Amino acid sequence: MIVTSRILLLIAFSVFWGGLTFYTGSVVRISHDVLTDPMVGGLITQRVTAWLQIAGGVTAICMLWNSVLVRRVSRKYGFMLTACSMILVCALAGLVIVHGHLDAVIDVDAVEITNRDAFTIGHRRYNQLTTIEWISSLTYLLITVAAWRQVDVQLSTQEK
């Protein structure tokens, strides 16, 4: 059970965090360079971010499950992992809300932003929440490596 949950977590995490990192670090910049109108690039990124949020939700479930398994052996690590997971969940919830606000000021048919001020504020919030999402996930990964080491040592000691 532990091995299976770890593998599922690593796969989900890799897809989500790797996709998020590649998307924010490369795709957004390239789309704005290639597509001279940022609005057109935004229509593409609007759809991609929905998929990233779904991947984040699946990853958060795997993270929470891992936190429960770790907490059985180490309360300290289990608590830290749960805290990072909950930060991610809150960031994802915020992203869904802000995404809805951004969608409301985009006229897809006319390919235009109907309220630039609202869009600018929403986009800034979206970027801030994405940064929180990225950092909490990286922190989770680093803590997980240490936690798994401790869990494995304690479990092997119990077996002897």
C-alpha positions as CSV (number, residue, x, y, z in Angstrom):
1,M,0.0,0.0,0.0
2,I,2.8,2.4,0.9
3,V,4.7,1.7,-2.3
4,T,1.6,2.1,-4.5
5,S,0.5,5.4,-2.8
6,R,4.1,6.7,-3.3
7,I,4.1,5.8,-7.0
8,L,0.7,7.4,-7.5
9,L,1.8,10.5,-5.7
10,L,5.0,10.8,-7.7
11,I,3.2,10.4,-11.0
12,A,0.5,12.9,-10.1
13,F,3.0,15.3,-8.7
14,S,5.2,15.0,-11.8
15,V,2.4,15.7,-14.2
16,F,1.0,18.6,-12.1
17,W,4.2,20.3,-10.9
18,G,6.2,19.6,-14.0
19,G,3.4,20.9,-16.2
20,L,2.9,24.0,-14.0
21,T,6.6,24.8,-14.1
22,F,6.9,24.2,-17.8
23,Y,3.7,26.2,-18.5
24,T,4.6,29.2,-16.4
25,G,8.3,29.2,-17.3
26,S,8.1,28.6,-21.0
27,V,4.7,28.3,-22.6
28,V,3.2,31.6,-21.5
29,R,6.3,33.5,-22.5
30,I,6.6,31.8,-25.9
31,S,2.9,32.2,-26.6
32,H,3.2,35.9,-26.0
33,D,6.3,36.1,-28.2
34,V,4.8,34.1,-31.1
35,L,1.2,35.4,-30.9
36,T,1.6,39.2,-31.2
37,D,-1.8,39.7,-29.4
38,P,-1.6,38.8,-25.7
39,M,-5.4,38.3,-25.8
40,V,-5.1,35.4,-28.3
41,G,-2.4,33.8,-26.1
42,G,-4.7,34.3,-23.1
43,L,-7.4,32.4,-24.8
44,I,-5.1,29.5,-25.1
45,T,-3.8,29.7,-21.6
46,Q,-7.3,30.0,-20.3
47,R,-8.0,26.5,-21.4
48,V,-4.6,25.1,-20.3
49,T,-5.0,26.5,-16.8
50,A,-8.3,24.6,-16.3
51,W,-6.4,21.3,-17.0
52,L,-3.6,22.4,-14.6
53,Q,-6.2,22.9,-11.9
54,I,-7.7,19.5,-12.4
55,A,-4.2,18.0,-12.2
56,G,-3.6,20.0,-9.1
57,G,-6.8,18.7,-7.5
58,V,-5.8,15.0,-8.2
59,T,-2.3,15.8,-6.9
60,A,-3.7,17.4,-3.7
61,I,-5.8,14.2,-3.0
62,C,-2.6,12.1,-3.4
63,M,-0.7,14.5,-1.2
64,L,-3.3,14.3,1.5
65,W,-3.4,10.5,1.4
66,N,0.4,10.5,1.7
67,S,0.2,12.9,4.7
68,V,-2.2,10.4,6.4
69,L,0.2,7.5,5.8
70,V,3.2,9.5,7.0
71,R,1.4,10.8,10.1
72,R,0.9,7.1,11.3
73,V,4.7,7.0,11.8
74,S,5.7,10.6,12.3
75,R,3.2,13.2,13.6
76,K,5.7,16.0,12.9
77,Y,6.2,15.2,9.3
78,G,2.5,14.3,8.9
79,F,1.5,17.7,10.2
80,M,3.9,19.5,7.9
81,L,2.7,17.6,4.9
82,T,-0.9,18.2,5.8
83,A,-0.2,21.9,6.1
84,C,1.5,22.1,2.7
85,S,-1.4,20.1,1.2
86,M,-4.0,22.5,2.7
87,I,-2.1,25.5,1.4
88,L,-2.2,23.9,-2.1
89,V,-5.9,23.1,-1.7
90,C,-6.7,26.8,-0.7
91,A,-4.5,28.1,-3.6
92,L,-6.4,25.8,-6.0
93,A,-9.8,27.0,-4.7
94,G,-8.6,30.6,-5.1
95,L,-7.5,29.9,-8.6
96,V,-10.9,28.4,-9.5
97,I,-12.6,31.5,-8.1
98,V,-10.2,34.0,-9.8
99,H,-10.4,32.0,-13.1
100,G,-14.2,32.5,-13.0
101,H,-13.7,36.2,-12.5
102,L,-11.3,36.4,-15.4
103,D,-13.6,34.4,-17.6
104,A,-16.4,36.9,-16.8
105,V,-14.4,39.8,-18.3
106,I,-13.4,38.0,-21.4
107,D,-15.6,38.0,-24.5
108,V,-14.4,34.9,-26.3
109,D,-16.5,35.5,-29.4
110,A,-15.3,39.1,-29.8
111,V,-11.8,38.1,-28.7
112,E,-11.5,41.0,-26.3
113,I,-11.3,41.8,-22.6
114,T,-14.5,43.7,-21.6
115,N,-13.0,45.2,-18.3
116,R,-9.3,45.8,-18.4
117,D,-9.0,46.9,-14.8
118,A,-10.8,43.9,-13.5
119,F,-8.7,41.6,-15.7
120,T,-5.4,43.2,-14.6
121,I,-6.3,42.8,-10.9
122,G,-7.6,39.2,-11.4
123,H,-4.6,38.2,-13.5
124,R,-2.2,39.6,-10.8
125,R,-4.1,37.6,-8.1
126,Y,-4.0,34.5,-10.4
127,N,-0.2,34.8,-10.7
128,Q,0.2,35.3,-6.9
129,L,-1.9,32.2,-6.2
130,T,0.0,30.2,-8.8
131,T,3.3,31.2,-7.0
132,I,1.8,30.0,-3.7
133,E,0.7,26.8,-5.4
134,W,4.2,26.2,-6.9
135,I,6.1,26.9,-3.6
136,S,3.8,24.9,-1.4
137,S,4.1,21.9,-3.8
138,L,7.9,22.2,-3.9
139,T,8.0,22.5,-0.1
140,Y,5.8,19.4,0.1
141,L,8.1,17.4,-2.1
142,L,11.2,18.3,0.0
143,I,9.4,17.4,3.3
144,T,8.2,14.2,1.7
145,V,11.7,13.0,0.9
146,A,12.8,13.5,4.5
147,A,9.5,12.0,5.8
148,W,9.8,8.9,3.6
149,R,13.4,8.3,4.9
150,Q,12.2,8.5,8.5
151,V,9.2,6.3,7.8
152,D,11.3,3.7,6.0
153,V,13.9,3.6,8.9
154,Q,11.2,3.3,11.5
155,L,9.3,0.6,9.6
156,S,12.5,-1.4,9.0
157,T,13.4,-1.1,12.7
158,Q,9.9,-2.4,13.7
159,E,10.3,-5.4,11.4
160,K,13.5,-6.6,13.2
